[in-house]
Amino acid sequence: MGLTIWVDDWQMQCCGKTFRQGDAVSWTLLEVDPEDYADVVGDERAAGIDFREEHHGQDEGHAPTRLQVLAISEVHCRYATPAGSSTNVLAPVPGSAVLVSVEQGNGWAKAQPGVSFAGYLVTARPAPDMPETAGRRSRRSRRGSQESR
């Protein structure tokens, strides 16, 4: 069973731990309203987002969930002032999303032409028996590097 989780760029940049494909993580997950992500990733992708990762105070009463990271996509989109707006507040431009498959998420992304990094779409599954590995190399990576010595 795979879950799709939104991870904000700013939360990772502030105090998130680097995570990689195959890592076990312990994240606080909050349910989402797909409409909140439709302008960033499009209606179809937004409908598939199950949760968002949260670690900045809005997690009271929510226990962390143990997950194994299966896939990571950076989400980039264009931002502009909405037509008819009387403020200079930028908003995602619908239909401008660019997804880039990556091996790890650390809150920063290689610049993509014409768009800005917004966050990650992470596919994960429950992993109750895995030790937490986010922020460290996976066991397989350590073992492989030791064997090659």
N, C-alpha and C positions, 0 to 999 in steps of 0.2 A: 504494500500500500504506500504510494508516494504522496507526499504533501507538498504544496507549493507555498513558499514563504517569502514575503517581501522583507528585505533588510535595507533600511535607509542608509544612504551614504553618510549623512552627518552623524548618525549614531555610531557607525563604525569609526569614523574619523575622530570622534570625541573619546571613546573609551572601549571600543570593540576589540576583540582578539581576532587575529588572522585565523581564517578557517580554510580548509582545503577539501577537495573531493576525497571521500573516504574517511574523513575525520569524524569523530564523535564529538558532539557539542551539547551544551546544556543551555537552552534558550527559553526565555519566557515568551510564550506565544499568545497573542490576542487576536480574536476574530476580527475580520475586516468587512467593510462594505465595499464590494467590487467597484461601485461608482467612484470611490475615492481614488482609484488607480486607473480608471478608464482613459483619462486624458494623457497619462504617462505611457501606458503600455497598450492601449486600445481596448475596446469592449470585450473582445473574445479572450484575450490573455487575462484581463482583469477578472473575468468571471471564473477563471481557474485558480485564483489566489485564495488559499485557505486561511492563512494567518499572516500576521506581521510580527517580526521580532521586536521586542521592547526591553530596554534596560535603563530607562530614565524616569523612574518614579510612577509610571502609570501601570505598574505591575502588581499593585497591592492585591492580595488574595489569589494570585496566580502563581502556582508552583512551576519551576523550570521543567521543561520537557527534554528528555534525552533523545537525541536524534543522530542519525548517521547521514552525512551530507553525500548526496548522490551526484548532483550536477549544480553548477553555478553559472549564471549568466549576468554579466553587467548590463544594466539598462541605461541607455543614453537617450536624451530627447532634446528637442529645441524648446527654448523658452522665449516668450514674447509678451508684451502688454496686450491683454485681450481687447478686441475691437469694442469701442464704445466705453472703455474704462476711463474713469476720471482720475485714476491714480497711476503711478509708475510701477505698480507691483507686477512682477513677471509671473506667468503661469505656463504650464506645459502646453505645447502646441499639439493638438490631437493629430494622430497619424504620423508623427515625426520620430517614433521610437526606433532605436537601433539596438539590437541585442547582440552581445559578444560573449561567446562561450569561453570561460576561463577556468584555470585549475585551482585558483585561490581567490579569496576576497579579503582585502585588508582596509577597505574604505577609500582607496585611491585607484584610479584607472588611467590607462593610457588615453590621451585625448583622441577623440574621433572627430572628423571634419563636420563642422556645422551643428554639432549637438553637444550637450553637457551631460556629465555623469549624474545619475539620479539615485541609483541604488542597485540592489541585486534581486534577481528572482532565483531562489534556491529550491531545488527539489531534494527532499529528505524523507527518511522513513524512521519510525520509532526504533530506538537502539538501547534498550534498557540494560544490556549486559556488556556494553563496550566502555572501556575507560575513556575519559575525556581527553582529546588530543588536539583540540583547537589551540593554536598559538605555538605548537611544537610540531616537529616532524613526526610523521606517522611511524608506528613500529616497523612496518615494512621498509620504509625509507632508511631508518637507522640500521636495521639488520642488513639491508643491501649494501650500505656504505661500509659496515664492519666486515662483511664477507669479501669486499673488493680490496681490502688492505693487505 
